[in-house]
Amino acid sequence: MEWSWAKVSVVAIALAALGCSPDQDDDRDGERPTCFLEPSYGISLTVKGTAQYTTEVTGDAVVEGIDYYDPQGQNYVDKPTQPFSVTVELEAGDLLKSKSYGHMTIGSILARDTFTPADGSAIMVHEQTCSAGLPP
């Protein structure tokens, strides 16, 4: 399946509009709600290129951990300093995928997976936002 800016933009806009809201069942005993973000759900790449996995926070949001993939497999970063960014080279057949989780009372977490193909084809950008306590 070929991606174009139009398709990626529609996906990114849809994800940004829908976003991700905190799991209210997680708000027990005064604990802050937890958010789980997975912007690209594991895309098997057909060309080699460069992936950039990023997270950003606002307010009192905290990213507790991020999993991301490189050619050796899954990597985990505990309590990454924000804003977080890592760039990896991926080959055809590798996965473009990250998972982040964190929490906040008032703020947001943005997770973004960007893939720049080495062959010059369209850049893919997938992002997801989770927020709590912010005005619409």
C-alpha positions in Angstrom: 0.0 0.0 0.0 1.4 3.4 -1.0 1.1 6.3 1.3 0.8 9.9 0.2 0.7 13.1 2.1 -3.0 13.3 1.5 -3.6 9.9 3.1 -1.2 10.5 6.0 -2.7 14.0 6.6 -6.2 12.6 6.8 -5.0 9.9 9.3 -3.1 12.4 11.3 -6.0 14.9 11.4 -8.4 12.1 12.4 -6.2 10.9 15.2 -5.6 14.5 16.4 -9.3 15.2 16.3 -10.2 12.0 18.1 -7.1 12.0 20.3 -6.9 9.7 23.2 -8.6 10.4 26.5 -7.3 9.1 29.8 -8.7 5.9 31.1 -11.0 7.1 33.8 -11.2 3.7 35.4 -7.5 4.3 36.3 -8.4 7.3 38.4 -8.5 5.5 41.7 -7.8 6.9 45.1 -6.7 10.3 43.8 -4.3 8.8 41.3 -3.9 10.7 38.0 -5.5 9.1 34.9 -3.3 7.0 32.7 -3.0 7.4 28.9 -1.8 4.8 26.4 -0.7 6.0 23.0 0.2 4.0 19.9 0.4 6.3 16.9 1.3 3.9 14.1 0.1 0.4 15.4 3.1 -1.4 13.8 3.5 -0.7 10.1 5.6 -3.2 8.2 7.9 -1.1 5.9 8.4 -1.8 2.2 11.4 0.5 1.8 14.3 1.4 4.0 14.5 4.8 5.6 14.7 6.8 8.8 12.2 6.7 11.7 11.9 9.3 14.4 9.9 8.6 17.5 9.0 11.6 19.6 6.9 12.5 22.7 6.1 15.9 24.0 4.2 17.0 27.2 2.3 20.0 28.5 1.0 20.9 31.9 1.8 18.3 34.6 1.9 15.4 32.1 4.5 12.8 32.6 5.6 10.0 30.2 6.4 7.0 32.3 7.8 4.9 29.4 8.1 4.5 25.7 8.7 1.4 23.6 10.0 1.8 20.1 11.3 -0.5 17.4 14.6 -0.6 15.5 16.2 -3.3 13.4 17.2 -5.3 16.5 13.6 -5.2 17.9 11.8 -3.5 20.7 13.6 -0.9 23.0 12.2 0.5 26.2 13.1 3.9 27.8 11.9 4.4 31.4 10.8 7.9 32.3 12.2 9.6 29.2 13.3 13.3 29.6 10.8 15.5 27.7 10.7 16.3 24.9 11.9 12.9 23.9 13.2 12.0 20.4 15.2 9.1 19.0 16.1 8.5 15.4 16.7 5.0 13.9 17.5 3.6 10.5 15.0 1.0 9.4 15.1 -1.6 6.6 12.3 -3.0 4.4 10.4 -5.5 6.5 11.1 -3.7 9.8 8.3 -2.3 12.0 7.5 1.4 12.4 5.9 1.3 15.9 6.0 3.0 19.3 3.9 2.8 22.4 3.9 5.4 25.2 2.2 5.6 28.4 1.9 8.3 31.0 -0.5 10.4 33.2 -1.6 13.9 34.0 -4.1 15.9 35.9 -4.1 18.9 33.6 -2.0 18.7 30.4 -1.4 16.5 27.4 1.0 14.0 25.9 1.7 13.9 22.2 3.3 10.8 20.6 4.5 11.0 17.0 6.1 8.4 14.7 7.7 9.8 11.5 9.1 7.8 8.7 11.3 9.3 5.9 11.8 6.8 3.1 15.3 6.7 1.6 13.9 6.5 -1.9 12.4 10.0 -1.7 8.8 8.9 -1.5 6.2 10.6 0.7 7.0 11.0 4.4 4.6 9.3 6.8 3.6 11.0 10.0 1.4 9.3 12.6 0.5 11.1 15.9 -1.8 10.7 18.8 -2.6 13.0 21.7 -4.0 12.3 25.1 -5.2 15.2 27.3 -7.0 15.9 30.6 -8.4 18.9 32.3 -7.9 21.2 29.3 -10.6 23.4 27.7 -11.9 22.1 24.3 
